[in-house]
Amino acid sequence: MITDDICGNINVECNASKKTLLWRTLLPYSVGTVSIFYSSGCELMEIFINNVLTLTIEKGQTQSITVPCIKKLEVRCQGKEGECCKGKYQLAIHYKDPFYDFPQKEGCLK
C-alpha cells in the first residue's frame, strides 16, 4: 500500500447553492482518514464524503473519520450570506500500488 498525506485550506462562501470540492480520486480502492478543523465563519460546516453528509462541524471544532473506499471530499457552509467559513483539512490516503496486483475488495469499485 502507498500512503499520501494531503492538506489544504478551506475558504468557502456561506449558503452557496453548491458544495465545494476539496479532493477526489479515480483510483479503484482507497482508504482514508479525514480531519477537518473549522476555525471561523458561518454557523455550521457540512462535510460530504462520497456525496453523503458525513460530518457537521461547529466553529472551533476538529473532527476526524476513517472511511473505506473514499472517492470524494466536499464541503458546504450554512450561515449568513456574504460571509465565508474558514478552516483546514487533512487526509491520509492509503491506496494500492497500481503496478502490483492486490486482491479486489468487494463493494469498492463503484
C-alpha positions as CSV (number, residue, x, y, z in Angstrom):
1,M,0.0,0.0,0.0
2,I,1.0,3.6,-0.7
3,T,0.1,6.5,1.7
4,D,-0.3,10.1,0.7
5,D,-0.8,12.9,3.2
6,I,-2.8,15.8,1.7
7,C,-3.7,19.1,3.4
8,G,-5.2,22.4,2.4
9,N,-7.2,25.4,3.5
10,I,-10.9,25.8,3.4
11,N,-12.4,29.2,2.5
12,V,-16.0,28.7,1.3
13,E,-18.8,31.2,0.9
14,C,-21.8,30.6,3.3
15,N,-25.1,29.5,1.9
16,A,-23.6,28.6,-1.5
17,S,-26.1,26.6,-3.5
18,K,-23.4,24.0,-4.5
19,K,-20.9,22.0,-2.5
20,T,-17.2,22.9,-2.9
21,L,-14.9,20.0,-4.0
22,L,-11.8,19.7,-1.8
23,W,-10.4,16.4,-3.1
24,R,-11.3,13.4,-5.3
25,T,-9.6,10.3,-6.7
26,L,-10.1,8.0,-9.7
27,L,-8.3,5.1,-8.0
28,P,-10.4,2.0,-7.7
29,Y,-9.7,1.4,-4.0
30,S,-8.5,3.9,-1.4
31,V,-8.9,4.1,2.4
32,G,-8.6,7.5,4.1
33,T,-8.7,9.3,7.4
34,V,-10.1,12.8,7.0
35,S,-9.6,15.5,9.7
36,I,-11.3,18.9,9.5
37,F,-10.7,21.9,11.6
38,Y,-13.3,24.7,11.4
39,S,-11.8,27.9,12.6
40,S,-14.3,30.7,11.7
41,G,-17.2,32.0,9.7
42,C,-20.6,30.6,9.2
43,E,-22.8,28.8,11.7
44,L,-22.1,25.2,10.5
45,M,-19.7,23.4,8.2
46,E,-21.0,20.3,6.5
47,I,-18.6,17.7,5.2
48,F,-19.7,15.3,2.5
49,I,-17.7,12.1,1.8
50,N,-18.7,10.3,-1.4
51,N,-21.8,12.6,-1.8
52,V,-23.1,11.7,1.7
53,L,-23.4,14.2,4.5
54,T,-20.9,12.7,7.0
55,L,-19.9,15.4,9.5
56,T,-21.5,18.6,10.8
57,I,-18.9,20.8,12.5
58,E,-19.3,23.9,14.6
59,K,-16.7,26.7,14.9
60,G,-13.6,25.8,16.9
61,Q,-14.1,22.0,16.5
62,T,-11.9,19.4,14.9
63,Q,-13.4,16.1,13.7
64,S,-11.9,13.1,12.1
65,I,-13.2,10.0,10.5
66,T,-11.7,7.0,8.7
67,V,-13.5,5.9,5.6
68,P,-13.1,2.8,3.4
69,C,-13.4,3.3,-0.3
70,I,-13.1,7.1,-0.1
71,K,-13.6,8.8,-3.5
72,K,-14.6,12.4,-2.9
73,L,-14.4,15.1,-0.2
74,E,-16.7,18.2,-0.4
75,V,-17.7,21.0,2.0
76,R,-20.7,23.3,2.3
77,C,-21.3,26.0,4.9
78,Q,-24.6,27.2,6.4
79,G,-24.9,30.8,7.7
80,K,-25.4,34.4,6.7
81,E,-25.0,35.1,3.0
82,G,-21.8,37.1,2.2
83,E,-19.8,35.5,5.0
84,C,-17.1,32.8,4.5
85,C,-16.2,29.8,6.6
86,K,-12.6,29.1,7.1
87,G,-10.6,26.0,8.2
88,K,-8.2,23.3,7.3
89,Y,-8.4,19.8,6.1
90,Q,-6.0,16.9,6.2
91,L,-6.3,13.5,4.5
92,A,-4.1,10.4,5.0
93,I,-5.0,8.3,1.9
94,H,-3.9,4.7,1.6
95,Y,-4.2,3.0,-1.8
96,K,-3.0,0.1,-3.9
97,D,0.2,0.3,-5.9
98,P,-1.1,0.3,-9.5
99,F,1.8,-1.9,-10.6
100,Y,1.1,-4.6,-8.0
101,D,-1.9,-6.9,-8.4
102,F,-3.7,-6.8,-5.0
103,P,-6.9,-8.9,-4.5
104,Q,-10.0,-6.8,-5.1
105,K,-12.3,-5.8,-2.2
106,E,-16.0,-6.2,-2.8
107,G,-18.0,-3.0,-2.8
108,C,-15.2,-0.6,-3.5
109,L,-15.3,-0.4,-7.3
110,K,-18.2,2.0,-7.5
